[in-house]
Amino acid sequence: MPRVWKFGDQINTDDILPGKYAPFMVGEDRFHTFAFAHLRPEFAQEVKPGDILVFGRNAGLGSSREYAPEALRKLGIRAVIAKSYARIFFRNLVNLGIIPFESEEVVDALEDGDQVELDLETGVLLRGGERFALRPPPPFLLEALKEGSLLDYYKKHGRFPGE
Amino acid sequence: MGLTLAEKILSQKAGREVRAGELVVVEVDQVMVVDSIAGSFFKRLEYLGATPRYPERVSIVIDHVAPAANLEVAKAQKEIREWGRKHGIRVFDVGRGVCHQVLIEEGLAQPGWIVVGSDSHSTTYGAVGAFGTGMGATDIALAAASGRTWLRVPESVKVTFRGRLPRGVTAKDAALEMVRLLTAEGATYMAVEIHLADGAESLGRGERMTLANLTVEAGAKAGLVVPSGEILDLYQVPGWLYPDPDARYVREVEVDLSTLTPRVSVPFYVDNVAEVSAVRGKRVDQVFIGTCTNGRLEDLRAAAEVLRGRKVAPGVRLLVIPASSQVLEEAARDGTLLTLLEAGATLGTPGCGPCMGRHMGVLAPGEVCVSTSNRNFRGRMGAPDAEIYLASPRVAAASAVAGYIATPEDLAPSQEEAHA
């Protein structure tokens, strides 16, 4: 069952992937193995595909480096829950097909190491017998996510969603 | 109800009046790509089966690790040069400088333009009245392929700087004060619209770049300085490029420049801003003067003014990295460079330098750095426990001489001053 990896407020993209481990510094094949190298060195080893990342306020502030969320995607992350997002990180998540859920209550309720099930389309999150409802992403993003990512959408339709 | 500057620019581009909250797809005037994401950019274009729709609207800048620090980077930068030649795309190579400084110098950001860059500090273009915003590799590739991008029209926070800076206080101190007031998330998804009034219009283009640069540290999508003063002399500013007097703002903040004192941003958050007096005496191992925030001629001159007739303290490294080759040439011509070198500074290739902890001044465990850059996040410049204090070039230079965090006023008189 997917587990929750919970982080605090103001987690920046240097925390998620330090600049010195950018793909163009260490190679496309291994940059993701350095995700959270400073903050939580065991993360990249122990994370399993489908695990859920939980952040507090202003998740992903700082550098526009898309390779930070790309490292998470390579490690199999498909959904993130945060109290709020920094804007470039939010766009990058959507563009890579990682769903950015937003909820103060659910973030407060979840604990690091929780075993959960999350339905990515409906936003229904189950922890044991408990049920939480996350708001699904807005239509513009959902349209893009249905094709996989914004890149996939543009490739298929030759235009942006809603255009 | 009137329109903000961000609404004005996006309305002009959308061809209809648009308001905060609307989604728009707009033409992009310039797409800026940096070396560190160029590989991802190429891969995404290849996946789309596309090449840049308007090659003249794309610039690639080799600045984030320039010159190459290792084989991976060397290979990536070789690919940039080859790709640029193949597709007729402008490449600014090693030594030309930091992307934002280079684009401004080259006239590739103009008032009323939309400039998207693969670097979060693309807000810097707001200094000249351009809607500059940072994006990731996918958005940047789509902008290059389509010539357009999608944006949510942002709400705006109005920041008014009034009056004149006291001697020894700089635009960097004003910018840090702005981030302190707004906090790291106070302008998330928003534009910061900067008004200069009651003497503050005299701030030059470089100082406006420092202000616009730091707006992203409050989460801003764009940092737009209302054109005035020097900008009106340097650029053709369209008549429509001003906010309406009855525009609606989410929040309005005022900063009185005349009472401002030197500021530092204390690790590990940019909005953790204090007066220098709060951290005075903190031992320093390295001082870094440079970057898109403070690597311009006036910054090097401000540092030289402090360093003239003085020496860097034993055990302290003073790294000076001009923001561009043009800055380097001008600093060489007017003697600024010699003053810095005589004081004990060491000079690096124009570019981003150690700002991202990749080369040219990586910090060891436990080390302390005073930097004129824009981020003091944990591990940003090297070891996770190394500390970065962000400050103005004057405070940085004074700290290099003192060996601890200080202002020029804390230093003993230089030999020249003593003889005067």
Interface residues (C-beta under 8 A of the other chain):
Chain A: Q10 N12 D14 D15 P18 G19 K20 A22 P23 F24 M25 V26 G27 E28 H38 L39 R57 N58 L61 G62 S63 S64 R65 E66 Y67 P69 E70 S84 Y85 A86 R87 I88 R91 N92 N95 L96 F140 S149 L150 L151 Y154 K155 F160 G162 E163
Chain B: L23 V25 D35 S36 I37 A38 G39 S40 R44 Y47 L48 G49 V65 A69 N70 E72 V73 A76 G117 S118 D119 S120 S122 G134 M135 G136 A137 T138 D139 A141 L142 A145 S146 R148 W150 A184 E185 T188 Y189 G219 K221 Y269 M356 G357 R358 V362 R375 F377 R378 G379 R380 G382 P384
